[in-house]
Amino acid sequence: MKIKVKPKEGLKIVMPDLNRELPVEGAVVEASTYWHRRLAEGDVVLVEEIKEEKQQPLESAKPAKSK
């Protein structure tokens, strides 16, 4: 699952996977232990949860029927 978070005003939060600061307007990140700790400590604010749609399975590779 992914979430959109933004930093609490006045804080600079590092995005560990990209090694850069979380933008003031927020960013979509993978919901991980790191971001759950930031939320619990009040360093970031949850903007929204993004539910990923399950991918449709590809139809089995069946040979086309010939006439």
C-alpha positions in Angstrom: 0.0 0.0 0.0 1.1 3.5 -0.7 0.4 6.7 1.3 0.8 10.4 0.6 2.5 12.2 3.4 3.7 15.7 3.9 6.1 17.0 6.6 4.9 18.9 9.6 5.5 22.6 9.1 9.0 23.6 9.8 10.5 20.1 9.7 12.8 18.6 7.1 12.2 14.9 6.6 14.6 12.7 4.6 13.1 10.2 2.2 15.5 7.3 2.8 14.9 5.5 -0.5 15.7 8.6 -2.5 18.1 10.2 -0.1 16.4 13.6 -0.5 14.0 15.7 1.5 10.3 15.1 1.5 8.7 18.0 -0.5 6.6 20.5 1.5 3.6 19.7 -0.7 4.1 16.0 0.2 4.8 12.9 -1.8 3.5 9.4 -2.4 5.6 6.8 -0.6 5.5 3.1 0.1 3.9 2.5 3.5 6.8 1.2 5.5 8.0 1.0 9.1 9.9 4.2 8.5 6.9 6.2 7.5 4.7 4.6 10.2 7.3 5.8 12.8 7.3 9.3 11.3 3.5 9.4 11.5 3.5 8.1 15.1 6.0 10.7 16.2 4.1 13.5 14.5 6.9 14.4 12.0 4.6 13.9 9.0 0.9 14.2 8.3 -1.1 11.6 6.4 -2.7 13.2 3.4 -4.3 10.1 1.9 -4.0 6.3 1.6 -3.7 5.1 -1.9 -5.2 1.7 -2.5 -3.4 -0.1 -5.3 -5.6 -2.0 -7.8 -4.9 -5.6 -8.2 -3.6 -6.3 -11.7 -5.9 -8.4 -13.9 -4.4 -11.8 -14.6 -3.4 -12.2 -18.2 -5.6 -14.6 -20.2 -3.9 -17.9 -20.6 -1.9 -18.3 -23.7 -4.2 -20.5 -25.7 -3.6 -20.9 -29.4 -6.2 -19.3 -31.6 -8.8 -21.6 -33.0 -8.5 -22.1 -36.7 -11.5 -22.4 -39.0 
